[in-house]
């Protein structure tokens, strides 16, 4: 059986995240706590809230994949989903 290929959106999000990790050190001093918008592995903007980043991403890219990342070194709290993983 041939292994399934990753969905193109998943691949794009993973590439954007890799770029985000590469530029995080340069973003932190002035943008900590804000949200980075990435598309095609390029930083497209920094926004004060996730909602503003989402609106900007949709306005610019509509049905194309884009990513939003919190500019922070802290792990992201996934809320309910973080409890789905065994803590034991």
Secondary structure, 3 states (H helix, E strand, C coil): CCCCCCCHHHHHHHHHHHHHHHHHHHHHHHHCCCEEEEECCEEEEEECCHHHHHHHHHHHHCCCCCEEEECCCCCCCCHHHHHHCCCC
